[in-house]
Amino acid sequence: PGTGVVQMTLAQNAALTGSIIVTTPQNVALADARRGKTMFDKLQVPVVGIVENMSNFVCPACGHVEPIFNVGGGKNYAEQCGLPFLGAIPLEPAVREAGDGGQPVVLAASESRSAEAFRDLAAQVARQASIQALTPAEPAAAG
């Protein structure tokens, strides 16, 4: 969300392999994701895939999973766009706690659901970036 100035500046001044659209499952966030994809399309920056952040809440006391922001919005959007769904990151206190402690959750709480989701996400991003790098670029349309 936001003006997109940072993304536009990066796209215009750096050699990018691609972009990743991060959204939460609710409709208002998906509207921002759509605008982001449109911007990257106009800038001719490939979108590597879609990530759904805060896909559900994981209770630290009992492990119960509650989809407080809706269900599957990011995955559905990825399917609509024909883009890879890279993963769903749960809303889990371990992420904040690790961040506040200055460590990524994959180190500070390596057995947490969030750590597992981030490891899976990293593998998917690497896979899709490799595919993107091996895919010939389409020539720019003549205007």
C-alpha positions as a printed NumPy array, in Angstrom:
array([[  0.   ,   0.   ,   0.   ],
       [  1.042,   3.561,  -0.504],
       [  1.987,   5.78 ,  -3.393],
       [  4.303,   3.315,  -5.116],
       [  7.095,   5.905,  -5.327],
       [  9.694,   3.543,  -3.837],
       [  8.726,   0.723,  -6.178],
       [  8.712,   3.044,  -9.203],
       [ 12.127,   4.463,  -8.28 ],
       [ 13.615,   0.975,  -7.898],
       [ 12.075,  -0.217, -11.145],
       [ 13.475,   2.755, -13.029],
       [ 16.96 ,   2.759, -11.458],
       [ 17.886,  -0.853, -10.711],
       [ 18.132,  -4.044, -12.714],
       [ 15.316,  -6.099, -11.203],
       [ 14.739,  -9.805, -11.671],
       [ 11.126,  -9.23 , -10.766],
       [  8.714,  -8.092,  -8.123],
       [  6.627,  -9.867,  -5.526],
       [  3.155,  -8.676,  -4.66 ],
       [  2.412,  -9.044,  -0.945],
       [ -1.183,  -8.792,   0.181],
       [ -3.397,  -9.775,   3.042],
       [ -6.553, -11.784,   2.357],
       [ -9.111,  -8.994,   2.726],
       [-10.656,  -7.192,  -0.232],
       [ -9.244,  -3.734,   0.53 ],
       [ -5.686,  -5.102,   0.505],
       [ -6.346,  -7.002,  -2.709],
       [ -7.362,  -3.726,  -4.361],
       [ -3.901,  -2.331,  -3.468],
       [ -2.283,  -5.501,  -4.835],
       [ -4.117,  -5.031,  -8.139],
       [ -2.841,  -1.454,  -8.41 ],
       [  0.678,  -2.656,  -7.638],
       [  0.535,  -5.292, -10.341],
       [ -0.746,  -2.739, -12.848],
       [  2.154,  -0.442, -11.995],
       [  4.742,  -3.215, -12.402],
       [  3.148,  -4.245, -15.706],
       [  3.425,  -0.653, -16.981],
       [  7.063,  -0.496, -15.868],
       [  7.718,  -3.865, -17.532],
       [  8.881,  -5.447, -14.275],
       [  7.892,  -9.111, -14.182],
       [  5.793, -10.175, -11.214],
       [  7.364, -13.326,  -9.766],
       [  4.264, -14.187,  -7.746],
       [  1.85 , -13.362,  -4.947],
       [  2.386, -13.77 ,  -1.189],
       [ -0.436, -13.687,   1.328],
       [  0.709, -12.131,   4.609],
       [ -1.312, -12.49 ,   7.823],
       [ -3.181, -15.363,   6.209],
       [ -4.391, -16.533,   9.59 ],
       [ -3.738, -15.982,  13.285],
       [ -1.97 , -18.7  ,  15.253],
       [ -2.816, -18.653,  18.967],
       [  0.446, -18.861,  20.926],
       [ -1.27 , -20.633,  23.837],
       [ -3.07 , -23.461,  22.073],
       [ -1.975, -23.331,  18.414],
       [ -5.54 , -22.755,  17.171],
       [ -5.556, -21.226,  13.685],
       [ -8.11 , -18.486,  13.003],
       [ -8.455, -16.751,   9.59 ],
       [ -9.313, -13.317,  10.996],
       [ -8.767, -11.344,   7.746],
       [-10.634, -13.682,   5.365],
       [ -9.527, -16.853,   3.616],
       [ -7.554, -17.369,   0.431],
       [ -7.643, -13.868,  -1.035],
       [ -4.003, -13.927,  -2.113],
       [ -4.229, -17.399,  -3.614],
       [ -7.434, -16.529,  -5.477],
       [ -5.858, -13.33 ,  -6.828],
       [ -2.784, -15.249,  -8.006],
       [ -5.034, -17.702,  -9.852],
       [ -7.008, -14.838, -11.458],
       [ -3.767, -13.266, -12.714],
       [ -2.178, -16.516, -13.793],
       [  0.692, -15.915, -11.38 ],
       [  2.338, -18.35 ,  -8.977],
       [  1.056, -18.291,  -5.412],
       [  4.312, -18.211,  -3.451],
       [  2.915, -18.868,   0.007],
       [  0.888, -17.795,   2.991],
       [  2.533, -16.288,   6.065],
       [  0.577, -16.639,   9.309],
       [  0.083, -13.846,  11.812],
       [  2.024, -15.231,  14.737],
       [  3.479, -13.477,  17.791],
       [  6.807, -15.231,  17.183],
       [  7.44 , -12.966,  14.16 ],
       [  7.107,  -9.77 ,  16.202],
       [  9.052, -11.204,  19.113],
       [ 11.914, -12.275,  16.857],
       [ 11.927,  -8.95 ,  15.038],
       [ 11.923,  -7.013,  18.295],
       [ 14.905,  -9.121,  19.331],
       [ 16.752,  -8.29 ,  16.128],
       [ 16.584, -11.757,  14.586],
       [ 14.544, -13.243,  11.772],
       [ 11.894, -15.665,  12.982],
       [ 13.576, -18.496,  11.066],
       [ 16.487, -18.238,  13.532],
       [ 14.773, -17.126,  16.732],
       [ 11.78 , -19.495,  16.499],
       [ 12.886, -21.978,  13.863],
       [ 10.132, -24.491,  14.671],
       [  7.286, -21.963,  14.436],
       [  4.687, -22.042,  11.669],
       [  5.913, -18.646,  10.516],
       [  9.51 , -19.832,  10.223],
       [  8.367, -22.797,   8.158],
       [  6.24 , -20.505,   5.972],
       [  9.183, -18.131,   5.399],
       [ 11.502, -21.026,   4.476],
       [  8.896, -22.327,   2.014],
       [  8.427, -18.814,   0.628],
       [ 12.178, -18.37 ,   0.104],
       [ 12.32 , -21.664,  -1.801],
       [  9.372, -20.639,  -3.994],
       [ 10.867, -17.211,  -4.719],
       [ 14.19 , -18.801,  -5.691],
       [ 12.386, -21.309,  -7.908],
       [ 10.264, -18.674,  -9.649],
       [ 13.186, -16.258, -10.049],
       [ 15.182, -19.054, -11.706],
       [ 12.305, -19.791, -14.059],
       [ 11.961, -16.074, -14.808],
       [ 15.692, -15.801, -15.564],
       [ 15.499, -18.688, -18.029],
       [ 12.39 , -17.384, -19.793],
       [ 13.16 , -15.225, -22.842],
       [ 11.855, -11.689, -22.511],
       [  9.067, -10.672, -24.862],
       [ 10.018,  -7.863, -27.218],
       [  8.53 ,  -4.486, -26.336],
       [  5.441,  -3.594, -28.33 ],
       [  6.   ,  -1.057, -31.076],
       [  4.254,   2.17 , -30.313]])
